[in-house]
Amino acid sequence: MAKRAKHKKDAQLMIRINKAERDDFVELCEELDTSAAREVRRFIRAFLKEHGAGKETLKG
């Protein structure tokens, strides 16, 4: 339970994208039995890891 509290989702990121791309993305996520939010979070984590950024490296 402590691990869940550590990764509490308490912020939003709003983006504007083409409606057709959004619809295709959401539809594909549903076909793959995942959610759009989960996949966006996965992308962000991978992007941060790839570029060596994140809370650990930003502390200085």
N, CA, C and O atoms as a CHARMM CRD file, in Angstrom:
* protein
*
  240
    1    1 MET  N      0.82400  -1.19600   0.00000 PROA 1      0.00000
    2    1 MET  CA     0.00000   0.00000   0.00000 PROA 1      0.00000
    3    1 MET  C      0.86500   1.25500   0.00000 PROA 1      0.00000
    4    1 MET  O      0.49300   2.25600  -0.61300 PROA 1      0.00000
    5    2 ALA  N      2.01700   1.22100   0.67900 PROA 2      0.00000
    6    2 ALA  CA     2.90200   2.37900   0.71800 PROA 2      0.00000
    7    2 ALA  C      3.42500   2.70500  -0.67600 PROA 2      0.00000
    8    2 ALA  O      3.62700   3.87300  -1.00900 PROA 2      0.00000
    9    3 LYS  N      3.64300   1.68700  -1.48000 PROA 3      0.00000
   10    3 LYS  CA     4.13700   1.91200  -2.83600 PROA 3      0.00000
   11    3 LYS  C      3.11900   2.69400  -3.65800 PROA 3      0.00000
   12    3 LYS  O      3.50100   3.55900  -4.44700 PROA 3      0.00000
   13    4 ARG  N      1.84500   2.40900  -3.49100 PROA 4      0.00000
   14    4 ARG  CA     0.80000   3.14600  -4.21700 PROA 4      0.00000
   15    4 ARG  C      0.80700   4.62100  -3.83700 PROA 4      0.00000
   16    4 ARG  O      0.66700   5.48600  -4.70200 PROA 4      0.00000
   17    5 ALA  N      0.96600   4.90800  -2.56700 PROA 5      0.00000
   18    5 ALA  CA     0.96800   6.29000  -2.11200 PROA 5      0.00000
   19    5 ALA  C      2.16000   7.04400  -2.68800 PROA 5      0.00000
   20    5 ALA  O      2.06800   8.24100  -2.96300 PROA 5      0.00000
   21    6 LYS  N      3.27500   6.34900  -2.87100 PROA 6      0.00000
   22    6 LYS  CA     4.48000   6.96400  -3.42000 PROA 6      0.00000
   23    6 LYS  C      4.23500   7.46300  -4.84500 PROA 6      0.00000
   24    6 LYS  O      4.79400   8.48300  -5.24700 PROA 6      0.00000
   25    7 HSD  N      3.41700   6.76100  -5.60000 PROA 7      0.00000
   26    7 HSD  CA     3.17600   7.08800  -7.00100 PROA 7      0.00000
   27    7 HSD  C      1.77300   7.65600  -7.21400 PROA 7      0.00000
   28    7 HSD  O      1.13800   7.38600  -8.23400 PROA 7      0.00000
   29    8 LYS  N      1.30000   8.43000  -6.26800 PROA 8      0.00000
   30    8 LYS  CA    -0.02500   9.01600  -6.35900 PROA 8      0.00000
   31    8 LYS  C     -0.11700   9.92700  -7.57600 PROA 8      0.00000
   32    8 LYS  O      0.77300  10.73900  -7.82900 PROA 8      0.00000
   33    9 LYS  N     -1.18800   9.78300  -8.31200 PROA 9      0.00000
   34    9 LYS  CA    -1.41600  10.61800  -9.49500 PROA 9      0.00000
   35    9 LYS  C     -2.15700  11.86900  -9.04100 PROA 9      0.00000
   36    9 LYS  O     -3.36100  11.83300  -8.79100 PROA 9      0.00000
   37   10 ASP  N     -1.42300  12.97900  -8.93800 PROA 10     0.00000
   38   10 ASP  CA    -2.02000  14.19100  -8.39700 PROA 10     0.00000
   39   10 ASP  C     -1.84500  15.40400  -9.30800 PROA 10     0.00000
   40   10 ASP  O     -1.98600  16.54200  -8.85800 PROA 10     0.00000
   41   11 ALA  N     -1.54000  15.16900 -10.58200 PROA 11     0.00000
   42   11 ALA  CA    -1.38600  16.28400 -11.52300 PROA 11     0.00000
   43   11 ALA  C     -1.92500  15.86500 -12.89000 PROA 11     0.00000
   44   11 ALA  O     -2.04500  14.67800 -13.19400 PROA 11     0.00000
   45   12 GLN  N     -2.24300  16.85800 -13.69200 PROA 12     0.00000
   46   12 GLN  CA    -2.74900  16.60000 -15.03600 PROA 12     0.00000
   47   12 GLN  C     -1.84900  17.26500 -16.05300 PROA 12     0.00000
   48   12 GLN  O     -1.20500  18.27400 -15.76800 PROA 12     0.00000
   49   13 LEU  N     -1.81000  16.69000 -17.23900 PROA 13     0.00000
   50   13 LEU  CA    -1.11600  17.26400 -18.37700 PROA 13     0.00000
   51   13 LEU  C     -2.12600  17.34300 -19.50300 PROA 13     0.00000
   52   13 LEU  O     -2.59200  16.31900 -20.00200 PROA 13     0.00000
   53   14 MET  N     -2.45900  18.54600 -19.89800 PROA 14     0.00000
   54   14 MET  CA    -3.44000  18.70700 -20.96800 PROA 14     0.00000
   55   14 MET  C     -2.70700  18.98900 -22.27200 PROA 14     0.00000
   56   14 MET  O     -1.83800  19.85900 -22.33400 PROA 14     0.00000
   57   15 ILE  N     -3.06600  18.24500 -23.30800 PROA 15     0.00000
   58   15 ILE  CA    -2.46400  18.44600 -24.62000 PROA 15     0.00000
   59   15 ILE  C     -3.57300  18.56300 -25.65600 PROA 15     0.00000
   60   15 ILE  O     -4.68700  18.08200 -25.44900 PROA 15     0.00000
   61   16 ARG  N     -3.25600  19.19700 -26.75300 PROA 16     0.00000
   62   16 ARG  CA    -4.21400  19.31800 -27.85700 PROA 16     0.00000
   63   16 ARG  C     -3.64600  18.53000 -29.02800 PROA 16     0.00000
   64   16 ARG  O     -2.51500  18.76100 -29.45700 PROA 16     0.00000
   65   17 ILE  N     -4.43600  17.60600 -29.53600 PROA 17     0.00000
   66   17 ILE  CA    -4.02100  16.80900 -30.68400 PROA 17     0.00000
   67   17 ILE  C     -5.18000  16.72700 -31.67300 PROA 17     0.00000
   68   17 ILE  O     -6.32500  17.04200 -31.34900 PROA 17     0.00000
   69   18 ASN  N     -4.85500  16.30100 -32.86300 PROA 18     0.00000
   70   18 ASN  CA    -5.83600  16.10700 -33.91400 PROA 18     0.00000
   71   18 ASN  C     -6.86900  15.07400 -33.46400 PROA 18     0.00000
   72   18 ASN  O     -6.50300  14.02400 -32.93700 PROA 18     0.00000
   73   19 LYS  N     -8.14800  15.36200 -33.66500 PROA 19     0.00000
   74   19 LYS  CA    -9.21900  14.46400 -33.21400 PROA 19     0.00000
   75   19 LYS  C     -9.10300  13.07500 -33.82200 PROA 19     0.00000
   76   19 LYS  O     -9.31300  12.08100 -33.12700 PROA 19     0.00000
   77   20 ALA  N     -8.77200  12.98700 -35.10600 PROA 20     0.00000
   78   20 ALA  CA    -8.65900  11.68300 -35.76300 PROA 20     0.00000
   79   20 ALA  C     -7.53500  10.86200 -35.13300 PROA 20     0.00000
   80   20 ALA  O     -7.69300   9.66100 -34.91500 PROA 20     0.00000
   81   21 GLU  N     -6.39700  11.50400 -34.84000 PROA 21     0.00000
   82   21 GLU  CA    -5.28200  10.79600 -34.18600 PROA 21     0.00000
   83   21 GLU  C     -5.68800  10.34600 -32.79400 PROA 21     0.00000
   84   21 GLU  O     -5.38400   9.22500 -32.38600 PROA 21     0.00000
   85   22 ARG  N     -6.36900  11.21000 -32.06800 PROA 22     0.00000
   86   22 ARG  CA    -6.82400  10.85300 -30.72200 PROA 22     0.00000
   87   22 ARG  C     -7.76400   9.66200 -30.76300 PROA 22     0.00000
   88   22 ARG  O     -7.62400   8.72400 -29.97800 PROA 22     0.00000
   89   23 ASP  N     -8.72100   9.69700 -31.67800 PROA 23     0.00000
   90   23 ASP  CA    -9.67800   8.60200 -31.79900 PROA 23     0.00000
   91   23 ASP  C     -8.98600   7.29700 -32.17300 PROA 23     0.00000
   92   23 ASP  O     -9.30400   6.24600 -31.61800 PROA 23     0.00000
   93   24 ASP  N     -8.03800   7.35600 -33.11400 PROA 24     0.00000
   94   24 ASP  CA    -7.28400   6.16100 -33.51100 PROA 24     0.00000
   95   24 ASP  C     -6.48300   5.61700 -32.33600 PROA 24     0.00000
   96   24 ASP  O     -6.42800   4.40600 -32.12000 PROA 24     0.00000
   97   25 PHE  N     -5.86300   6.51400 -31.57900 PROA 25     0.00000
   98   25 PHE  CA    -5.05600   6.11200 -30.42500 PROA 25     0.00000
   99   25 PHE  C     -5.90700   5.43300 -29.36000 PROA 25     0.00000
  100   25 PHE  O     -5.54600   4.37100 -28.85300 PROA 25     0.00000
  101   26 VAL  N     -7.02900   6.04200 -29.02600 PROA 26     0.00000
  102   26 VAL  CA    -7.92200   5.47600 -28.01200 PROA 26     0.00000
  103   26 VAL  C     -8.46600   4.12800 -28.47600 PROA 26     0.00000
  104   26 VAL  O     -8.53600   3.18300 -27.69100 PROA 26     0.00000
  105   27 GLU  N     -8.85000   4.03700 -29.73900 PROA 27     0.00000
  106   27 GLU  CA    -9.36500   2.78600 -30.28200 PROA 27     0.00000
  107   27 GLU  C     -8.30600   1.68400 -30.22300 PROA 27     0.00000
  108   27 GLU  O     -8.60700   0.55300 -29.84100 PROA 27     0.00000
  109   28 LEU  N     -7.07800   2.01000 -30.59600 PROA 28     0.00000
  110   28 LEU  CA    -6.00400   1.01100 -30.55000 PROA 28     0.00000
  111   28 LEU  C     -5.72300   0.59400 -29.11200 PROA 28     0.00000
  112   28 LEU  O     -5.50400  -0.58800 -28.84600 PROA 28     0.00000
  113   29 CYS  N     -5.72500   1.53300 -28.19200 PROA 29     0.00000
  114   29 CYS  CA    -5.52600   1.19100 -26.78300 PROA 29     0.00000
  115   29 CYS  C     -6.59700   0.20700 -26.31200 PROA 29     0.00000
  116   29 CYS  O     -6.29700  -0.76400 -25.61800 PROA 29     0.00000
  117   30 GLU  N     -7.83300   0.46500 -26.69200 PROA 30     0.00000
  118   30 GLU  CA    -8.91300  -0.44300 -26.30600 PROA 30     0.00000
  119   30 GLU  C     -8.70000  -1.83300 -26.89900 PROA 30     0.00000
  120   30 GLU  O     -8.91300  -2.83800 -26.21900 PROA 30     0.00000
  121   31 GLU  N     -8.28200  -1.89500 -28.15900 PROA 31     0.00000
  122   31 GLU  CA    -8.01400  -3.18900 -28.80600 PROA 31     0.00000
  123   31 GLU  C     -6.89500  -3.93600 -28.09000 PROA 31     0.00000
  124   31 GLU  O     -6.90300  -5.16600 -28.02900 PROA 31     0.00000
  125   32 LEU  N     -5.93700  -3.19300 -27.54900 PROA 32     0.00000
  126   32 LEU  CA    -4.79300  -3.79400 -26.85500 PROA 32     0.00000
  127   32 LEU  C     -5.04200  -3.96800 -25.36300 PROA 32     0.00000
  128   32 LEU  O     -4.13200  -4.31900 -24.61200 PROA 32     0.00000
  129   33 ASP  N     -6.29300  -3.71800 -24.92900 PROA 33     0.00000
  130   33 ASP  CA    -6.69800  -3.86600 -23.53800 PROA 33     0.00000
  131   33 ASP  C     -5.84300  -3.02200 -22.58900 PROA 33     0.00000
  132   33 ASP  O     -5.36700  -3.49900 -21.55900 PROA 33     0.00000
  133   34 THR  N     -5.66800  -1.77800 -22.96200 PROA 34     0.00000
  134   34 THR  CA    -4.96500  -0.82100 -22.11800 PROA 34     0.00000
  135   34 THR  C     -5.73000   0.49800 -22.19300 PROA 34     0.00000
  136   34 THR  O     -6.75600   0.58400 -22.86700 PROA 34     0.00000
  137   35 SER  N     -5.24100   1.50500 -21.51400 PROA 35     0.00000
  138   35 SER  CA    -5.90800   2.81000 -21.56900 PROA 35     0.00000
  139   35 SER  C     -4.95800   3.83200 -22.18000 PROA 35     0.00000
  140   35 SER  O     -3.73800   3.66700 -22.14800 PROA 35     0.00000
  141   36 ALA  N     -5.53300   4.87400 -22.72700 PROA 36     0.00000
  142   36 ALA  CA    -4.72900   5.95100 -23.30300 PROA 36     0.00000
  143   36 ALA  C     -3.85600   6.58100 -22.21200 PROA 36     0.00000
  144   36 ALA  O     -2.67600   6.84700 -22.44000 PROA 36     0.00000
  145   37 ALA  N     -4.42100   6.81400 -21.05400 PROA 37     0.00000
  146   37 ALA  CA    -3.66000   7.42600 -19.95700 PROA 37     0.00000
  147   37 ALA  C     -2.47600   6.55300 -19.56200 PROA 37     0.00000
  148   37 ALA  O     -1.37800   7.06500 -19.34100 PROA 37     0.00000
  149   38 ARG  N     -2.68100   5.25800 -19.47100 PROA 38     0.00000
  150   38 ARG  CA    -1.60700   4.33500 -19.09300 PROA 38     0.00000
  151   38 ARG  C     -0.46900   4.40600 -20.11800 PROA 38     0.00000
  152   38 ARG  O      0.70500   4.42000 -19.74900 PROA 38     0.00000
  153   39 GLU  N     -0.82100   4.45100 -21.39300 PROA 39     0.00000
  154   39 GLU  CA     0.20000   4.48000 -22.43800 PROA 39     0.00000
  155   39 GLU  C      0.94100   5.80900 -22.48300 PROA 39     0.00000
  156   39 GLU  O      2.14000   5.83700 -22.76300 PROA 39     0.00000
  157   40 VAL  N      0.24600   6.90700 -22.21300 PROA 40     0.00000
  158   40 VAL  CA     0.91100   8.20500 -22.16600 PROA 40     0.00000
  159   40 VAL  C      1.87700   8.23600 -20.97500 PROA 40     0.00000
  160   40 VAL  O      3.00300   8.71700 -21.10600 PROA 40     0.00000
  161   41 ARG  N      1.44200   7.72400 -19.81000 PROA 41     0.00000
  162   41 ARG  CA     2.33600   7.65900 -18.64000 PROA 41     0.00000
  163   41 ARG  C      3.55500   6.79200 -18.94300 PROA 41     0.00000
  164   41 ARG  O      4.67500   7.13400 -18.56300 PROA 41     0.00000
  165   42 ARG  N      3.33300   5.67000 -19.62800 PROA 42     0.00000
  166   42 ARG  CA     4.44200   4.77500 -19.98200 PROA 42     0.00000
  167   42 ARG  C      5.43400   5.49300 -20.89800 PROA 42     0.00000
  168   42 ARG  O      6.64600   5.36000 -20.73400 PROA 42     0.00000
  169   43 PHE  N      4.91100   6.25600 -21.86300 PROA 43     0.00000
  170   43 PHE  CA     5.77600   7.02100 -22.75000 PROA 43     0.00000
  171   43 PHE  C      6.60200   8.03900 -21.97000 PROA 43     0.00000
  172   43 PHE  O      7.80700   8.16200 -22.19000 PROA 43     0.00000
  173   44 ILE  N      5.95800   8.76700 -21.06200 PROA 44     0.00000
  174   44 ILE  CA     6.65500   9.79700 -20.29400 PROA 44     0.00000
  175   44 ILE  C      7.77600   9.17200 -19.46700 PROA 44     0.00000
  176   44 ILE  O      8.89200   9.69200 -19.44300 PROA 44     0.00000
  177   45 ARG  N      7.48400   8.05600 -18.78800 PROA 45     0.00000
  178   45 ARG  CA     8.52300   7.39300 -17.98100 PROA 45     0.00000
  179   45 ARG  C      9.69500   6.95600 -18.84300 PROA 45     0.00000
  180   45 ARG  O     10.84900   7.15900 -18.46600 PROA 45     0.00000
  181   46 ALA  N      9.41400   6.35400 -20.00500 PROA 46     0.00000
  182   46 ALA  CA    10.47600   5.89600 -20.90400 PROA 46     0.00000
  183   46 ALA  C     11.28500   7.08100 -21.42800 PROA 46     0.00000
  184   46 ALA  O     12.51000   7.00000 -21.52800 PROA 46     0.00000
  185   47 PHE  N     10.61600   8.16800 -21.75800 PROA 47     0.00000
  186   47 PHE  CA    11.27500   9.36900 -22.26200 PROA 47     0.00000
  187   47 PHE  C     12.21300   9.94100 -21.20500 PROA 47     0.00000
  188   47 PHE  O     13.35300  10.29100 -21.51000 PROA 47     0.00000
  189   48 LEU  N     11.73900  10.03900 -19.96400 PROA 48     0.00000
  190   48 LEU  CA    12.56900  10.53500 -18.87400 PROA 48     0.00000
  191   48 LEU  C     13.77800   9.63200 -18.65700 PROA 48     0.00000
  192   48 LEU  O     14.89600  10.11500 -18.48000 PROA 48     0.00000
  193   49 LYS  N     13.55300   8.33300 -18.67200 PROA 49     0.00000
  194   49 LYS  CA    14.64600   7.38200 -18.46600 PROA 49     0.00000
  195   49 LYS  C     15.66700   7.49300 -19.59800 PROA 49     0.00000
  196   49 LYS  O     16.87200   7.50600 -19.34700 PROA 49     0.00000
  197   50 GLU  N     15.19600   7.57300 -20.82900 PROA 50     0.00000
  198   50 GLU  CA    16.06900   7.65900 -22.00000 PROA 50     0.00000
  199   50 GLU  C     16.97200   8.88700 -21.94500 PROA 50     0.00000
  200   50 GLU  O     18.12500   8.84100 -22.37300 PROA 50     0.00000
  201   51 HSD  N     16.43700   9.97900 -21.41800 PROA 51     0.00000
  202   51 HSD  CA    17.17600  11.22700 -21.39900 PROA 51     0.00000
  203   51 HSD  C     17.80400  11.53400 -20.03400 PROA 51     0.00000
  204   51 HSD  O     18.33000  12.62400 -19.81400 PROA 51     0.00000
  205   52 GLY  N     17.74000  10.56900 -19.13500 PROA 52     0.00000
  206   52 GLY  CA    18.37800  10.72900 -17.82500 PROA 52     0.00000
  207   52 GLY  C     17.78300  11.83900 -17.00000 PROA 52     0.00000
  208   52 GLY  O     18.48200  12.47000 -16.20700 PROA 52     0.00000
  209   53 ALA  N     16.50600  12.08700 -17.17500 PROA 53     0.00000
  210   53 ALA  CA    15.85800  13.15500 -16.41800 PROA 53     0.00000
  211   53 ALA  C     14.86800  12.54700 -15.43600 PROA 53     0.00000
  212   53 ALA  O     14.46000  11.39300 -15.57100 PROA 53     0.00000
  213   54 GLY  N     14.50200  13.32500 -14.47300 PROA 54     0.00000
  214   54 GLY  CA    13.54100  12.88200 -13.47900 PROA 54     0.00000
  215   54 GLY  C     13.90900  13.46300 -12.12400 PROA 54     0.00000
  216   54 GLY  O     14.88100  14.20900 -12.00500 PROA 54     0.00000
  217   55 LYS  N     13.14800  13.12700 -11.12500 PROA 55     0.00000
  218   55 LYS  CA    13.36600  13.69700  -9.78200 PROA 55     0.00000
  219   55 LYS  C     14.77500  13.43400  -9.27700 PROA 55     0.00000
  220   55 LYS  O     15.38400  14.31200  -8.66600 PROA 55     0.00000
  221   56 GLU  N     15.30400  12.23800  -9.52300 PROA 56     0.00000
  222   56 GLU  CA    16.62000  11.89000  -8.99300 PROA 56     0.00000
  223   56 GLU  C     17.71100  12.78300  -9.58500 PROA 56     0.00000
  224   56 GLU  O     18.59400  13.23300  -8.85400 PROA 56     0.00000
  225   57 THR  N     17.66800  13.04600 -10.88400 PROA 57     0.00000
  226   57 THR  CA    18.72900  13.82600 -11.51500 PROA 57     0.00000
  227   57 THR  C     18.50900  15.31600 -11.35100 PROA 57     0.00000
  228   57 THR  O     19.46600  16.08600 -11.43400 PROA 57     0.00000
  229   58 LEU  N     17.28300  15.74600 -11.12000 PROA 58     0.00000
  230   58 LEU  CA    17.01900  17.17000 -10.99200 PROA 58     0.00000
  231   58 LEU  C     17.33200  17.72400  -9.61600 PROA 58     0.00000
  232   58 LEU  O     17.43800  18.93800  -9.44500 PROA 58     0.00000
  233   59 LYS  N     17.48200  16.84400  -8.63000 PROA 59     0.00000
  234   59 LYS  CA    17.78900  17.31000  -7.26100 PROA 59     0.00000
  235   59 LYS  C     19.14800  17.96300  -7.18900 PROA 59     0.00000
  236   59 LYS  O     19.38300  18.81900  -6.33600 PROA 59     0.00000
  237   60 GLY  N     20.05800  17.56600  -8.08300 PROA 60     0.00000
  238   60 GLY  CA    21.35200  18.23200  -8.14400 PROA 60     0.00000
  239   60 GLY  C     22.37400  17.52700  -7.40200 PROA 60     0.00000
  240   60 GLY  O     23.52300  17.96900  -7.36100 PROA 60     0.00000
